[in-house]
Structure formats: C-alpha cells, structure tokens
Amino acid sequence: MIERIIEFAKEKMEGSHTFDHVLRVVRFCEIIGQNENARMDILIPAAYLHDIARPLEEKNGSIDHAKAGSQMAFEFLKSIEYPCAAEISYAISVHRFSKGLIPETLEAKILQDADRLDAIGAMGIYRTIAYSALNGRNVEETIAHFENKILNLKDLMHTNTAKKMAEKRHQIVFEFVRALKEDLTQIGRQI
C-alpha cells in the first residue's frame, strides 16, 4: 500500500514545497523513528502525506494545509483501507510550525521534528533563500526570518534523536547568518 500512498502524495505536490522536501522528511522520519521506536506504519505514511494540501494553501491563504491535508489523507487512507488512518491524520494535523501545536503522540512529534530538521542546515539555508527570492524578500527580511524562525527550531525538537541531529544543522545556519550580517556591515548596511 505504501506505493499507492507515495503516488497519491506525488500527484498532490507542487509549488514551493516539492516532493524532494517530502523525501527528505521521510528519510529523517526513518532515522528518528528507528531510534525512538516509533510505529513506522503510522510515521512513514504521515511523512509522505504531510504536505499534500500545501498547494491548496498557496493558492488560497485562508486554507490551513495541515488541517486540510489531514482530512485529505484520512479520506484517501480510508478509501484504500489502510489501517491507522486516524493516527496518520492526527500527525499531519499538528505538524505545522506556525500553529505552535505540541503533538501528543510519538509519531506526530517525530513528524514535526523531521519537518523542522529540513528547515535547518545547508538545505534549510537553500530553501529559505529560494523562498525569499521567489517572494520578494530583501536580505534584511531574510535575515529576520532566519533569526525569528529558523534559528529557534533547534530548541523546539521533541525527540532526543532530533535534538542531536539539529545541533550541527543549527550551527551551519548560525554561522551563515553571522557571516551574512558581517558582509553587510562591511558594506555599511546595519542589521
């Protein structure tokens, strides 16, 4: 059934959150889930399906992709008679950073950790800059995003495995932001 889940997720993905992001989140979930003894039959489908409604939100900002995606995933999983549809739907519903939700299940905590891990490190820098360029953010606004969100993610990890993984990734972002601010200072711009 996992092949059907992957195919469904691929069909739904477009926009700034590509299927590459999903694959990285899946890989983080595999690593963390194995170390934390998670139920992989819940965790891996949730990882594949966690952003299926992101394109809907990008087209209509009033849609919460986590809430809509959790409902879409639930209906799809029921249609293919996949067990654990409710648990998967729950993990998806609470994965989002901006809502500040604290997951109650291990699998939901891991999904949230994995999604956040992809926002830090070298890939996180790349994603942030690409998003900033696409949305017309200047360098100061981009630095503010790093400082207000990205550099805080390390301290929001739930699992011990993710906390360890986040340390190095956080340091990469920290050094990049420090160097970027230093470069701007050298040309007379204050941040």
N, C-alpha and C positions, 0 to 999 in steps of 0.2 A: 504493500500500500504506500510505502514511502515514495515510490516513483510517481504515483498519482498526486501526492502532496507536492512534490517538487515541481511537477508540470503545472499544477494549478497556481503555485506561487510565481513561477516564471511568467505565466500569462498575465498576472496582475501587476507585475513590477515594471515601472518606467519612471522617468523623471530623475530627481537628484539622488534618490535612494535606489541604487541599481541592485541587480541580483548579485553583483560582486560583493556588495555590503552584506547581503544575506548570507552568502557563502562564508564570509569571514566570521559573522556572528555564529553560524553553525559550528565552525571549527573551534571557536572559543567555548561554545557550549559543550562540545565533545570533551575538550580538555578539562574544563571546570567540572562538568558533570561526572566524569570518571573519578576525579579526585575527591569529589564531595558526595559520592554515592547517590546520585540523583536517579530518578526514573527517566531513562532515556526515551522511552515510548511516549512520554509527555514532552520532554525537553526538546528533542530534535524536531518534531513536527512544529512545535511552537516557534522555534528559531526560523524554520523555513517560512512560516506564515506570518511572522510578527509585523511586517510592513506592507501587507497586501493592500491595505487601504490608503497608503501614503499618497498614491497618485490622486485619489479622490480628494484628499485634504489639500493637495497642491492646486487643484482646480477650484476648490471651494473651501476657503479658510474656516468656515463655520463647522466643518466636519472634523471630528477628533479621530485621527487614523487608528489610534489604539482601540477606542471603543467600537468604531465601525469594523475594523479588522477582526476584532474578537468575535463579533456577530457573524461576519462573513465566514470566518474559519469554522465556527461552530456549525453553521448550516452546511458547509461543504463536508466537514468530517462526519456529520450525521448522514449525509447523502451517500457516503461511501462506507458507512457502518464501521467507522474507525472508533475503537474504544477510547475513553479518556477525553472526549470532545470538550466536556465542561472544564476539566483541568487545564487543557491547552488554551481554551478560550480565556480563562482567567489569567493565565500567564501573559497572554498578549494584551489583555485589557489594562495591565498595570506596568507595562514595560517602559512607558514613555517618561523621559526626563522632566519635561516642563510641568507635568501634573504633580510632581513631588510625592508620588504614591510609594508607600513602603509595602512590598509584596509580603504575603503571609506564607506562601509555600516555598519550599526549597527550589523547585523548578522555576518558579516565577522570579525568585531572587537571582538565580543564575542567568536567566534570560536578560534581566535588567543589567546585570554585571557585564555580560558579553556584549550587549549593545553599547554600553558605555566604554568598554575597552576599545571598541572600534573607533571611538571618537577621540582617543588619545594616542600618543606615539606618532611616528612618522606618517602613518596613514591618516591619523586624525588631523595632522597639520595640512596634509594634501587636501583632505575633504573640506576643511574649514576655509582654506584659501580658494578652492574651486567654488564653493558655495558663495563666498563673499564676492568673488569676481562676477558670478552669474547674477547676483542680486544687487550689484552696485555699491557694495560696502567699500569705504575707503580704508586705508591702512589703520587709522586710529580706531575706527569702528571694529575692524577685525581684531585688533589687539584687545579691545574691550571685551569682545566675545570670548577670546581665549581666557582672559582674566576672570570674567564673570561666570563662565560656564566650564569650559574645558579644563582649566587648571584646578577646578574643585571636584572633578569626577573621581579622582583617586580616593578621596575621603568618603565617598558615598558607596563604595563597594560593600557588598554584604558577605561574601564568602572569603575564607582565608586564601583560597587559591587565586581568586581575582585580585585580592589586595596585593599579593606578591607579584602578580603579573602587571599590575597597574604601576608599581614603583618605577620600573625602568621606562615605561611608556610616558609616565608623567614627567620624568626628568628630561626626556627628549623635548617635550613641549616647553617645559620651563626654560631650558637653555635656548631654544629657538626664539621665544618671546623676549628673553633678556637680550639676545643678540640683535633682534629686530629693533627694539627700543634704543639700544646703543647706537645702531646705524642711524636712526632718525635723529638722535641727539647730536651726532657728529655733523649732520647737515643743517642743524639749527631748528629742528622741529621738536617740540616738547609734547610728551605724552602724559 
